[in-house]
Amino acid sequence: MYEERSYRGIVGSDLKRMTVIDEESDLDIQYSGEIKGIEQELSGLRDVLKKQIMREPDFLTSLAPIPSLEDEHPMVSHMKRAAVKAGVGPMAAVAGAVAEYLGNMHPECEDLIIENGGDLYVRSSRDIKVLIYAGNSSLSNRIALEVKAEDTPLGICTSSGTVGHSLSFGKADAVVIVSRDALIADAAATATANMISAKEDIQGALEFASRIEGVLGAVAVIGSSIGFWGKVKVVPVRP
């Protein structure tokens, strides 16, 4: 089912912009230069996932890591490795996987931001601010991550127990994870958000995130409470 992304269009940008939709995948892409063939590339990555699910049904349903098989597509193996590091099922990394693998197919774009259901692959020639959407929290759209150009490419992925249809066992309004690997960022965001049901859980969840290999920084929001750890700079945004 198509779900309108009501948070799109909030962040101003002078980059070119396009939307690509293929079944459940709904990508918002901002880019410089020219970009061609991304619709076919997205379809190809989705075919990879469908074939893996037919071969290995647990790939779709498991909530815990599963072992690699012989002759897997590199993206599938990458998803499984990220899942092991975060202690979740491989599909917890799927949005980050699609965003990063599409991004890597277009090195010609100096600036490329691929957003896939709140999960970002970011390559930028300039410093940018990434707005944090946290549902009904009073902090939603009022804070942003400041991202330095020299730190990109990055994966910046968000999980929530109150926004969207993705499975979460927690009640966090937003958990944002930053990593140079978008698949790790995605899987770690899911795992960390699962741990937060009240503001008292924030510190322990951030400590958990800090121990996941490849995680550079984390932000957690529940209600009016926020916590952050690592290489992240949170800045206010004027309403």
NUDOVO-515123 format. One record per atom (N, C-alpha, C): residue in one letter; x negated, y negated, z negated. Coordinates in steps of 0.1 Angstrom, whole numbers, plus 5000, padded with zeros to 4 digits. Layout:
% NUDOVO-515123
{node a; {X; Y; Z}}
...
***
This chain:
% NUDOVO-515123
{node m; {4992; 5012; 5000}}
{node m; {5000; 5000; 5000}}
{node m; {4991; 4987; 5000}}
{node y; {4995; 4978; 5008}}
{node y; {4987; 4965; 5009}}
{node y; {4990; 4957; 4996}}
{node e; {4980; 4952; 4990}}
{node e; {4982; 4943; 4978}}
{node e; {4976; 4929; 4981}}
{node e; {4984; 4919; 4981}}
{node e; {4978; 4906; 4984}}
{node e; {4968; 4902; 4973}}
{node r; {4956; 4897; 4978}}
{node r; {4946; 4892; 4969}}
{node r; {4948; 4878; 4966}}
{node s; {4955; 4875; 4955}}
{node s; {4960; 4862; 4952}}
{node s; {4948; 4853; 4947}}
{node y; {4936; 4859; 4944}}
{node y; {4925; 4851; 4939}}
{node y; {4917; 4846; 4951}}
{node r; {4919; 4850; 4963}}
{node r; {4911; 4846; 4974}}
{node r; {4914; 4831; 4977}}
{node g; {4904; 4824; 4983}}
{node g; {4905; 4811; 4987}}
{node g; {4903; 4801; 4976}}
{node i; {4899; 4806; 4964}}
{node i; {4897; 4797; 4952}}
{node i; {4883; 4791; 4953}}
{node v; {4873; 4799; 4957}}
{node v; {4860; 4794; 4958}}
{node v; {4858; 4787; 4972}}
{node g; {4854; 4774; 4972}}
{node g; {4851; 4767; 4984}}
{node g; {4839; 4772; 4991}}
{node s; {4839; 4772; 5004}}
{node s; {4827; 4776; 5012}}
{node s; {4828; 4771; 5026}}
{node d; {4816; 4767; 5032}}
{node d; {4816; 4763; 5045}}
{node d; {4812; 4774; 5055}}
{node l; {4811; 4786; 5050}}
{node l; {4808; 4797; 5058}}
{node l; {4820; 4801; 5066}}
{node k; {4817; 4808; 5077}}
{node k; {4828; 4814; 5085}}
{node k; {4835; 4825; 5077}}
{node r; {4847; 4828; 5080}}
{node r; {4855; 4838; 5072}}
{node r; {4864; 4846; 5080}}
{node m; {4864; 4859; 5076}}
{node m; {4873; 4868; 5083}}
{node m; {4879; 4878; 5072}}
{node t; {4890; 4884; 5076}}
{node t; {4896; 4895; 5068}}
{node t; {4897; 4907; 5076}}
{node v; {4892; 4919; 5070}}
{node v; {4893; 4931; 5077}}
{node v; {4900; 4941; 5068}}
{node i; {4911; 4947; 5074}}
{node i; {4919; 4956; 5066}}
{node i; {4920; 4970; 5074}}
{node d; {4917; 4981; 5066}}
{node d; {4918; 4994; 5072}}
{node d; {4924; 5003; 5061}}
{node e; {4937; 5006; 5062}}
{node e; {4944; 5014; 5051}}
{node e; {4941; 5007; 5038}}
{node e; {4936; 5014; 5028}}
{node e; {4934; 5008; 5014}}
{node e; {4923; 4998; 5014}}
{node s; {4914; 4997; 5023}}
{node s; {4903; 4988; 5023}}
{node s; {4907; 4974; 5028}}
{node d; {4905; 4964; 5020}}
{node d; {4909; 4951; 5023}}
{node d; {4897; 4942; 5020}}
{node l; {4890; 4938; 5031}}
{node l; {4877; 4930; 5029}}
{node l; {4879; 4916; 5032}}
{node d; {4874; 4907; 5024}}
{node d; {4872; 4893; 5027}}
{node d; {4857; 4891; 5029}}
{node i; {4854; 4886; 5041}}
{node i; {4840; 4884; 5045}}
{node i; {4837; 4870; 5049}}
{node q; {4827; 4864; 5042}}
{node q; {4822; 4851; 5045}}
{node q; {4807; 4853; 5050}}
{node y; {4804; 4846; 5061}}
{node y; {4792; 4848; 5068}}
{node y; {4787; 4836; 5076}}
{node s; {4774; 4836; 5079}}
{node s; {4768; 4827; 5088}}
{node s; {4764; 4834; 5101}}
{node g; {4763; 4826; 5112}}
{node g; {4759; 4833; 5124}}
{node g; {4770; 4840; 5131}}
{node e; {4767; 4851; 5137}}
{node e; {4777; 4860; 5143}}
{node e; {4778; 4873; 5137}}
{node i; {4789; 4879; 5136}}
{node i; {4791; 4893; 5131}}
{node i; {4801; 4900; 5140}}
{node k; {4796; 4912; 5145}}
{node k; {4804; 4919; 5154}}
{node k; {4805; 4934; 5150}}
{node g; {4816; 4940; 5153}}
{node g; {4817; 4955; 5151}}
{node g; {4820; 4959; 5137}}
{node i; {4824; 4950; 5128}}
{node i; {4825; 4954; 5114}}
{node i; {4838; 4963; 5112}}
{node e; {4848; 4960; 5120}}
{node e; {4860; 4968; 5119}}
{node e; {4857; 4983; 5122}}
{node q; {4849; 4986; 5133}}
{node q; {4846; 4999; 5136}}
{node q; {4836; 5005; 5125}}
{node e; {4827; 4997; 5120}}
{node e; {4818; 5002; 5109}}
{node e; {4826; 5006; 5097}}
{node l; {4836; 4998; 5093}}
{node l; {4844; 5001; 5081}}
{node l; {4852; 5014; 5084}}
{node s; {4857; 5016; 5096}}
{node s; {4865; 5028; 5099}}
{node s; {4855; 5040; 5098}}
{node g; {4843; 5038; 5102}}
{node g; {4833; 5049; 5101}}
{node g; {4830; 5053; 5087}}
{node l; {4828; 5043; 5078}}
{node l; {4825; 5046; 5064}}
{node l; {4837; 5053; 5058}}
{node r; {4849; 5048; 5061}}
{node r; {4861; 5055; 5056}}
{node r; {4862; 5069; 5060}}
{node d; {4858; 5072; 5073}}
{node d; {4858; 5086; 5078}}
{node d; {4848; 5094; 5070}}
{node v; {4837; 5089; 5066}}
{node v; {4827; 5096; 5058}}
{node v; {4834; 5100; 5045}}
{node l; {4841; 5091; 5038}}
{node l; {4847; 5094; 5025}}
{node l; {4858; 5104; 5027}}
{node k; {4866; 5103; 5038}}
{node k; {4877; 5113; 5040}}
{node k; {4872; 5127; 5042}}
{node k; {4861; 5128; 5050}}
{node k; {4855; 5141; 5052}}
{node k; {4849; 5147; 5039}}
{node q; {4843; 5138; 5031}}
{node q; {4838; 5143; 5018}}
{node q; {4849; 5148; 5009}}
{node i; {4860; 5141; 5009}}
{node i; {4871; 5145; 5000}}
{node i; {4877; 5159; 5005}}
{node m; {4877; 5161; 5018}}
{node m; {4882; 5173; 5023}}
{node m; {4872; 5185; 5020}}
{node r; {4860; 5182; 5020}}
{node r; {4849; 5192; 5017}}
{node r; {4849; 5194; 5002}}
{node e; {4851; 5184; 4994}}
{node e; {4849; 5185; 4980}}
{node e; {4860; 5177; 4973}}
{node p; {4872; 5182; 4970}}
{node p; {4883; 5175; 4964}}
{node p; {4879; 5168; 4951}}
{node d; {4870; 5173; 4943}}
{node d; {4866; 5167; 4931}}
{node d; {4860; 5154; 4933}}
{node f; {4854; 5151; 4945}}
{node f; {4848; 5138; 4948}}
{node f; {4859; 5127; 4946}}
{node l; {4871; 5130; 4949}}
{node l; {4882; 5120; 4948}}
{node l; {4887; 5119; 4933}}
{node t; {4888; 5130; 4926}}
{node t; {4896; 5130; 4914}}
{node t; {4887; 5131; 4901}}
{node s; {4875; 5134; 4902}}
{node s; {4867; 5136; 4890}}
{node s; {4865; 5123; 4883}}
{node l; {4866; 5123; 4870}}
{node l; {4863; 5111; 4862}}
{node l; {4849; 5112; 4855}}
{node a; {4842; 5122; 4859}}
{node a; {4828; 5124; 4854}}
{node a; {4819; 5127; 4866}}
{node p; {4806; 5125; 4864}}
{node p; {4797; 5127; 4875}}
{node p; {4798; 5142; 4880}}
{node i; {4795; 5143; 4893}}
{node i; {4795; 5157; 4899}}
{node i; {4782; 5158; 4907}}
{node p; {4777; 5171; 4908}}
{node p; {4764; 5173; 4915}}
{node p; {4765; 5170; 4930}}
{node s; {4753; 5167; 4935}}
{node s; {4752; 5165; 4950}}
{node s; {4752; 5178; 4957}}
{node l; {4756; 5178; 4969}}
{node l; {4757; 5190; 4978}}
{node l; {4747; 5188; 4989}}
{node e; {4743; 5198; 4996}}
{node e; {4734; 5197; 5007}}
{node e; {4741; 5190; 5019}}
{node d; {4733; 5183; 5027}}
{node d; {4737; 5176; 5039}}
{node d; {4748; 5166; 5037}}
{node e; {4748; 5159; 5025}}
{node e; {4757; 5148; 5023}}
{node e; {4753; 5136; 5030}}
{node h; {4763; 5127; 5034}}
{node h; {4760; 5114; 5039}}
{node h; {4752; 5106; 5028}}
{node p; {4743; 5098; 5032}}
{node p; {4735; 5090; 5022}}
{node p; {4744; 5082; 5013}}
{node m; {4755; 5076; 5018}}
{node m; {4764; 5068; 5010}}
{node m; {4770; 5077; 4999}}
{node v; {4774; 5089; 5003}}
{node v; {4780; 5098; 4993}}
{node v; {4770; 5102; 4982}}
{node s; {4758; 5105; 4986}}
{node s; {4748; 5108; 4976}}
{node s; {4745; 5096; 4967}}
{node h; {4745; 5084; 4973}}
{node h; {4743; 5072; 4965}}
{node h; {4754; 5070; 4955}}
{node m; {4766; 5072; 4959}}
{node m; {4777; 5071; 4950}}
{node m; {4776; 5080; 4938}}
{node k; {4772; 5092; 4941}}
{node k; {4770; 5102; 4930}}
{node k; {4759; 5098; 4920}}
{node r; {4748; 5093; 4926}}
{node r; {4737; 5089; 4917}}
{node r; {4741; 5077; 4908}}
{node a; {4749; 5068; 4914}}
{node a; {4754; 5056; 4906}}
{node a; {4763; 5061; 4895}}
{node a; {4771; 5071; 4898}}
{node a; {4781; 5077; 4888}}
{node a; {4774; 5083; 4877}}
{node v; {4763; 5090; 4880}}
{node v; {4755; 5097; 4869}}
{node v; {4749; 5086; 4860}}
{node k; {4744; 5075; 4865}}
{node k; {4738; 5065; 4856}}
{node k; {4749; 5059; 4847}}
{node a; {4761; 5057; 4852}}
{node a; {4772; 5051; 4844}}
{node a; {4780; 5061; 4836}}
{node g; {4780; 5074; 4840}}
{node g; {4788; 5083; 4833}}
{node g; {4802; 5084; 4837}}
{node v; {4805; 5081; 4850}}
{node v; {4818; 5081; 4855}}
{node v; {4819; 5090; 4868}}
{node g; {4831; 5090; 4874}}
{node g; {4833; 5098; 4886}}
{node g; {4827; 5090; 4898}}
{node p; {4824; 5096; 4909}}
{node p; {4818; 5090; 4920}}
{node p; {4827; 5079; 4927}}
{node m; {4840; 5081; 4927}}
{node m; {4848; 5071; 4933}}
{node m; {4849; 5058; 4925}}
{node a; {4843; 5057; 4913}}
{node a; {4842; 5045; 4906}}
{node a; {4832; 5035; 4913}}
{node a; {4824; 5041; 4923}}
{node a; {4815; 5032; 4930}}
{node a; {4819; 5030; 4944}}
{node v; {4831; 5033; 4948}}
{node v; {4835; 5033; 4962}}
{node v; {4836; 5019; 4968}}
{node a; {4841; 5009; 4961}}
{node a; {4843; 4996; 4966}}
{node a; {4829; 4990; 4968}}
{node g; {4821; 4991; 4958}}
{node g; {4807; 4986; 4959}}
{node g; {4799; 4993; 4970}}
{node a; {4802; 5006; 4972}}
{node a; {4795; 5013; 4983}}
{node a; {4799; 5008; 4997}}
{node v; {4811; 5006; 4999}}
{node v; {4816; 5001; 5012}}
{node v; {4810; 4987; 5015}}
{node a; {4811; 4978; 5004}}
{node a; {4806; 4965; 5006}}
{node a; {4791; 4964; 5009}}
{node e; {4783; 4972; 5001}}
{node e; {4769; 4972; 5003}}
{node e; {4764; 4978; 5017}}
{node y; {4770; 4990; 5020}}
{node y; {4766; 4996; 5032}}
{node y; {4770; 4988; 5045}}
{node l; {4782; 4981; 5044}}
{node l; {4785; 4972; 5055}}
{node l; {4775; 4961; 5056}}
{node g; {4772; 4955; 5044}}
{node g; {4763; 4944; 5043}}
{node g; {4749; 4948; 5049}}
{node n; {4744; 4960; 5046}}
{node n; {4731; 4964; 5051}}
{node n; {4731; 4966; 5066}}
{node m; {4743; 4967; 5072}}
{node m; {4744; 4969; 5087}}
{node m; {4743; 4956; 5094}}
{node h; {4742; 4945; 5087}}
{node h; {4742; 4932; 5093}}
{node h; {4731; 4923; 5087}}
{node p; {4718; 4927; 5089}}
{node p; {4707; 4919; 5084}}
{node p; {4705; 4906; 5092}}
{node e; {4712; 4905; 5103}}
{node e; {4711; 4893; 5111}}
{node e; {4718; 4881; 5105}}
{node c; {4727; 4884; 5095}}
{node c; {4734; 4873; 5088}}
{node c; {4726; 4868; 5076}}
{node e; {4721; 4856; 5077}}
{node e; {4713; 4850; 5066}}
{node e; {4722; 4849; 5053}}
{node d; {4735; 4845; 5056}}
{node d; {4744; 4844; 5045}}
{node d; {4756; 4854; 5047}}
{node l; {4758; 4863; 5038}}
{node l; {4769; 4873; 5040}}
{node l; {4774; 4877; 5026}}
{node i; {4787; 4874; 5024}}
{node i; {4794; 4878; 5012}}
{node i; {4806; 4887; 5016}}
{node i; {4805; 4899; 5011}}
{node i; {4816; 4909; 5014}}
{node i; {4823; 4912; 5001}}
{node e; {4836; 4908; 5000}}
{node e; {4844; 4911; 4988}}
{node e; {4854; 4922; 4991}}
{node n; {4853; 4932; 4982}}
{node n; {4862; 4944; 4984}}
{node n; {4869; 4947; 4971}}
{node g; {4881; 4941; 4970}}
{node g; {4889; 4944; 4958}}
{node g; {4882; 4938; 4945}}
{node g; {4875; 4927; 4946}}
{node g; {4869; 4921; 4934}}
{node g; {4854; 4925; 4932}}
{node d; {4850; 4933; 4941}}
{node d; {4835; 4938; 4941}}
{node d; {4828; 4931; 4953}}
{node l; {4816; 4925; 4950}}
{node l; {4809; 4917; 4959}}
{node l; {4796; 4923; 4963}}
{node y; {4793; 4922; 4976}}
{node y; {4779; 4923; 4981}}
{node y; {4775; 4908; 4985}}
{node v; {4765; 4903; 4979}}
{node v; {4761; 4889; 4982}}
{node v; {4747; 4888; 4987}}
{node r; {4745; 4882; 4998}}
{node r; {4732; 4878; 5004}}
{node r; {4734; 4863; 5008}}
{node s; {4726; 4854; 5001}}
{node s; {4728; 4840; 5003}}
{node s; {4714; 4833; 5004}}
{node s; {4715; 4823; 5013}}
{node s; {4703; 4814; 5015}}
{node s; {4703; 4802; 5006}}
{node r; {4713; 4801; 4998}}
{node r; {4715; 4790; 4989}}
{node r; {4721; 4794; 4975}}
{node d; {4719; 4786; 4965}}
{node d; {4725; 4789; 4952}}
{node d; {4741; 4788; 4954}}
{node i; {4748; 4797; 4947}}
{node i; {4762; 4797; 4948}}
{node i; {4768; 4800; 4934}}
{node k; {4781; 4797; 4933}}
{node k; {4788; 4801; 4921}}
{node k; {4799; 4811; 4924}}
{node v; {4800; 4821; 4916}}
{node v; {4810; 4832; 4918}}
{node v; {4820; 4831; 4907}}
{node l; {4832; 4827; 4911}}
{node l; {4843; 4825; 4901}}
{node l; {4847; 4838; 4895}}
{node i; {4850; 4838; 4882}}
{node i; {4855; 4850; 4875}}
{node i; {4870; 4849; 4873}}
{node y; {4877; 4859; 4880}}
{node y; {4891; 4860; 4878}}
{node y; {4894; 4870; 4868}}
{node a; {4902; 4866; 4857}}
{node a; {4904; 4875; 4846}}
{node a; {4919; 4875; 4842}}
{node g; {4927; 4876; 4853}}
{node g; {4942; 4878; 4851}}
{node g; {4948; 4867; 4842}}
{node n; {4955; 4870; 4832}}
{node n; {4962; 4860; 4823}}
{node n; {4953; 4855; 4812}}
{node s; {4940; 4858; 4812}}
{node s; {4931; 4852; 4802}}
{node s; {4931; 4837; 4804}}
{node s; {4929; 4830; 4793}}
{node s; {4928; 4815; 4794}}
{node s; {4915; 4811; 4801}}
{node l; {4905; 4821; 4802}}
{node l; {4893; 4818; 4808}}
{node l; {4893; 4821; 4823}}
{node s; {4904; 4827; 4828}}
{node s; {4905; 4831; 4842}}
{node s; {4903; 4819; 4851}}
{node n; {4894; 4820; 4861}}
{node n; {4892; 4809; 4871}}
{node n; {4886; 4796; 4864}}
{node r; {4882; 4797; 4852}}
{node r; {4876; 4786; 4844}}
{node r; {4861; 4787; 4842}}
{node i; {4856; 4799; 4846}}
{node i; {4841; 4801; 4844}}
{node i; {4836; 4808; 4857}}
{node a; {4823; 4807; 4859}}
{node a; {4817; 4813; 4871}}
{node a; {4803; 4817; 4868}}
{node l; {4798; 4827; 4876}}
{node l; {4784; 4830; 4875}}
{node l; {4776; 4822; 4885}}
{node e; {4765; 4816; 4880}}
{node e; {4756; 4809; 4889}}
{node e; {4746; 4818; 4894}}
{node v; {4745; 4819; 4907}}
{node v; {4737; 4829; 4914}}
{node v; {4726; 4822; 4922}}
{node k; {4714; 4825; 4919}}
{node k; {4703; 4819; 4927}}
{node k; {4700; 4826; 4940}}
{node a; {4697; 4819; 4950}}
{node a; {4695; 4825; 4963}}
{node a; {4684; 4835; 4963}}
{node e; {4673; 4832; 4956}}
{node e; {4662; 4841; 4956}}
{node e; {4664; 4854; 4948}}
{node d; {4676; 4855; 4941}}
{node d; {4679; 4867; 4934}}
{node d; {4687; 4876; 4943}}
{node t; {4692; 4872; 4954}}
{node t; {4700; 4880; 4963}}
{node t; {4691; 4888; 4973}}
{node p; {4696; 4899; 4978}}
{node p; {4710; 4904; 4977}}
{node p; {4713; 4910; 4964}}
{node l; {4726; 4909; 4960}}
{node l; {4731; 4914; 4947}}
{node l; {4744; 4921; 4949}}
{node g; {4747; 4930; 4940}}
{node g; {4761; 4935; 4938}}
{node g; {4766; 4928; 4926}}
{node i; {4778; 4922; 4927}}
{node i; {4785; 4916; 4916}}
{node i; {4799; 4922; 4916}}
{node c; {4801; 4931; 4906}}
{node c; {4814; 4939; 4906}}
{node c; {4822; 4937; 4894}}
{node t; {4835; 4938; 4895}}
{node t; {4844; 4935; 4884}}
{node t; {4854; 4946; 4882}}
{node s; {4856; 4950; 4870}}
{node s; {4866; 4960; 4866}}
{node s; {4875; 4953; 4856}}
{node s; {4888; 4957; 4856}}
{node s; {4898; 4952; 4847}}
{node s; {4908; 4962; 4842}}
{node g; {4912; 4961; 4830}}
{node g; {4923; 4970; 4825}}
{node g; {4936; 4963; 4826}}
{node t; {4937; 4950; 4831}}
{node t; {4949; 4943; 4831}}
{node t; {4952; 4938; 4845}}
{node v; {4943; 4938; 4854}}
{node v; {4945; 4933; 4868}}
{node v; {4942; 4944; 4878}}
{node g; {4951; 4945; 4888}}
{node g; {4949; 4954; 4899}}
{node g; {4954; 4968; 4896}}
{node h; {4952; 4978; 4905}}
{node h; {4957; 4991; 4904}}
{node h; {4946; 5001; 4901}}
{node s; {4933; 4997; 4900}}
{node s; {4923; 5007; 4897}}
{node s; {4924; 5012; 4883}}
{node l; {4920; 5025; 4881}}
{node l; {4921; 5032; 4868}}
{node l; {4912; 5026; 4858}}
{node s; {4917; 5022; 4847}}
{node s; {4908; 5018; 4836}}
{node s; {4914; 5023; 4823}}
{node f; {4906; 5027; 4813}}
{node f; {4911; 5032; 4800}}
{node f; {4910; 5021; 4790}}
{node g; {4906; 5009; 4794}}
{node g; {4905; 4998; 4785}}
{node g; {4915; 4987; 4788}}
{node k; {4913; 4976; 4780}}
{node k; {4923; 4965; 4782}}
{node k; {4915; 4952; 4785}}
{node a; {4903; 4953; 4789}}
{node a; {4895; 4940; 4793}}
{node a; {4902; 4933; 4804}}
{node d; {4902; 4920; 4804}}
{node d; {4907; 4912; 4815}}
{node d; {4897; 4912; 4826}}
{node a; {4885; 4912; 4823}}
{node a; {4874; 4913; 4833}}
{node a; {4861; 4917; 4827}}
{node v; {4855; 4927; 4834}}
{node v; {4841; 4930; 4831}}
{node v; {4833; 4929; 4844}}
{node v; {4823; 4920; 4844}}
{node v; {4815; 4917; 4856}}
{node v; {4801; 4923; 4853}}
{node i; {4796; 4931; 4863}}
{node i; {4783; 4936; 4862}}
{node i; {4775; 4931; 4874}}
{node v; {4762; 4927; 4871}}
{node v; {4753; 4923; 4882}}
{node v; {4742; 4933; 4883}}
{node s; {4739; 4937; 4896}}
{node s; {4728; 4946; 4898}}
{node s; {4724; 4944; 4913}}
{node r; {4711; 4948; 4915}}
{node r; {4707; 4947; 4929}}
{node r; {4713; 4959; 4938}}
{node d; {4719; 4968; 4931}}
{node d; {4726; 4979; 4937}}
{node d; {4741; 4978; 4935}}
{node a; {4749; 4975; 4945}}
{node a; {4763; 4972; 4943}}
{node a; {4770; 4985; 4938}}
{node l; {4765; 4996; 4941}}
{node l; {4772; 5009; 4937}}
{node l; {4770; 5010; 4922}}
{node i; {4758; 5007; 4917}}
{node i; {4756; 5008; 4902}}
{node i; {4764; 4997; 4895}}
{node a; {4765; 4985; 4901}}
{node a; {4773; 4975; 4895}}
{node a; {4788; 4979; 4894}}
{node d; {4793; 4985; 4905}}
{node d; {4807; 4990; 4905}}
{node d; {4809; 5001; 4894}}
{node a; {4801; 5011; 4894}}
{node a; {4803; 5022; 4885}}
{node a; {4801; 5017; 4871}}
{node a; {4791; 5008; 4868}}
{node a; {4789; 5003; 4855}}
{node a; {4800; 4994; 4850}}
{node a; {4806; 4987; 4859}}
{node a; {4818; 4978; 4855}}
{node a; {4829; 4987; 4850}}
{node t; {4832; 4998; 4857}}
{node t; {4843; 5007; 4853}}
{node t; {4840; 5013; 4839}}
{node a; {4828; 5018; 4838}}
{node a; {4824; 5024; 4825}}
{node a; {4825; 5014; 4813}}
{node t; {4820; 5002; 4816}}
{node t; {4820; 4992; 4805}}
{node t; {4834; 4988; 4802}}
{node a; {4842; 4985; 4812}}
{node a; {4856; 4981; 4809}}
{node a; {4864; 4991; 4802}}
{node n; {4860; 5004; 4804}}
{node n; {4867; 5015; 4797}}
{node n; {4866; 5014; 4782}}
{node m; {4855; 5007; 4777}}
{node m; {4852; 5007; 4763}}
{node m; {4858; 4995; 4756}}
{node i; {4865; 4986; 4763}}
{node i; {4870; 4974; 4757}}
{node i; {4885; 4974; 4756}}
{node s; {4890; 4975; 4743}}
{node s; {4904; 4974; 4741}}
{node s; {4908; 4962; 4732}}
{node a; {4898; 4956; 4726}}
{node a; {4900; 4945; 4717}}
{node a; {4887; 4937; 4717}}
{node k; {4887; 4924; 4713}}
{node k; {4876; 4916; 4713}}
{node k; {4864; 4921; 4705}}
{node e; {4867; 4929; 4695}}
{node e; {4857; 4935; 4686}}
{node e; {4849; 4945; 4694}}
{node d; {4853; 4950; 4706}}
{node d; {4846; 4960; 4713}}
{node d; {4836; 4954; 4723}}
{node i; {4836; 4941; 4724}}
{node i; {4827; 4934; 4734}}
{node i; {4813; 4937; 4732}}
{node q; {4808; 4935; 4720}}
{node q; {4794; 4936; 4718}}
{node q; {4789; 4951; 4720}}
{node g; {4796; 4961; 4716}}
{node g; {4792; 4974; 4718}}
{node g; {4792; 4978; 4733}}
{node a; {4802; 4973; 4740}}
{node a; {4803; 4975; 4754}}
{node a; {4791; 4969; 4762}}
{node l; {4788; 4957; 4758}}
{node l; {4776; 4950; 4765}}
{node l; {4763; 4958; 4762}}
{node e; {4762; 4963; 4750}}
{node e; {4750; 4970; 4746}}
{node e; {4749; 4983; 4755}}
{node f; {4761; 4989; 4757}}
{node f; {4762; 5001; 4765}}
{node f; {4757; 4997; 4780}}
{node a; {4763; 4987; 4785}}
{node a; {4759; 4982; 4799}}
{node a; {4744; 4980; 4800}}
{node s; {4738; 4974; 4789}}
{node s; {4724; 4970; 4790}}
{node s; {4715; 4983; 4791}}
{node r; {4720; 4994; 4788}}
{node r; {4712; 5007; 4788}}
{node r; {4714; 5014; 4801}}
{node i; {4722; 5009; 4810}}
{node i; {4724; 5016; 4823}}
{node i; {4713; 5011; 4833}}
{node e; {4705; 5020; 4838}}
{node e; {4694; 5017; 4847}}
{node e; {4699; 5009; 4859}}
{node g; {4693; 4998; 4861}}
{node g; {4697; 4990; 4873}}
{node g; {4706; 4979; 4870}}
{node v; {4712; 4978; 4858}}
{node v; {4721; 4967; 4855}}
{node v; {4712; 4955; 4850}}
{node l; {4714; 4944; 4857}}
{node l; {4707; 4931; 4854}}
{node l; {4714; 4923; 4843}}
{node g; {4727; 4923; 4844}}
{node g; {4735; 4915; 4834}}
{node g; {4749; 4918; 4834}}
{node a; {4757; 4914; 4824}}
{node a; {4771; 4917; 4823}}
{node a; {4778; 4906; 4816}}
{node v; {4791; 4905; 4819}}
{node v; {4800; 4896; 4813}}
{node v; {4813; 4903; 4810}}
{node a; {4818; 4901; 4798}}
{node a; {4831; 4908; 4794}}
{node a; {4841; 4897; 4789}}
{node v; {4853; 4898; 4794}}
{node v; {4864; 4888; 4790}}
{node v; {4876; 4896; 4785}}
{node i; {4881; 4893; 4773}}
{node i; {4894; 4898; 4769}}
{node i; {4901; 4887; 4762}}
{node g; {4913; 4884; 4767}}
{node g; {4920; 4872; 4761}}
{node g; {4911; 4859; 4762}}
{node s; {4910; 4853; 4750}}
{node s; {4902; 4841; 4750}}
{node s; {4887; 4843; 4746}}
{node s; {4883; 4856; 4745}}
{node s; {4870; 4859; 4740}}
{node s; {4861; 4863; 4752}}
{node i; {4848; 4860; 4751}}
{node i; {4839; 4863; 4761}}
{node i; {4825; 4867; 4755}}
{node g; {4818; 4876; 4762}}
{node g; {4805; 4879; 4758}}
{node g; {4797; 4882; 4770}}
{node f; {4784; 4879; 4769}}
{node f; {4775; 4882; 4781}}
{node f; {4762; 4886; 4776}}
{node w; {4755; 4894; 4785}}
{node w; {4741; 4899; 4783}}
{node w; {4733; 4899; 4796}}
{node g; {4720; 4897; 4794}}
{node g; {4711; 4899; 4805}}
{node g; {4709; 4887; 4814}}
{node k; {4706; 4890; 4827}}
{node k; {4703; 4879; 4836}}
{node k; {4715; 4874; 4843}}
{node v; {4723; 4867; 4835}}
{node v; {4735; 4860; 4840}}
{node v; {4736; 4846; 4834}}
{node k; {4740; 4837; 4842}}
{node k; {4743; 4823; 4838}}
{node k; {4757; 4820; 4840}}
{node v; {4765; 4819; 4829}}
{node v; {4779; 4816; 4830}}
{node v; {4781; 4801; 4828}}
{node v; {4788; 4795; 4838}}
{node v; {4790; 4780; 4838}}
{node v; {4805; 4777; 4838}}
{node p; {4809; 4766; 4832}}
{node p; {4823; 4762; 4833}}
{node p; {4827; 4757; 4847}}
{node v; {4840; 4759; 4850}}
{node v; {4845; 4754; 4863}}
{node v; {4856; 4744; 4860}}
{node r; {4856; 4733; 4866}}
{node r; {4866; 4723; 4864}}
{node r; {4880; 4728; 4870}}
{node p; {4891; 4726; 4863}}
{node p; {4904; 4730; 4868}}
{node p; {4908; 4722; 4880}}
***
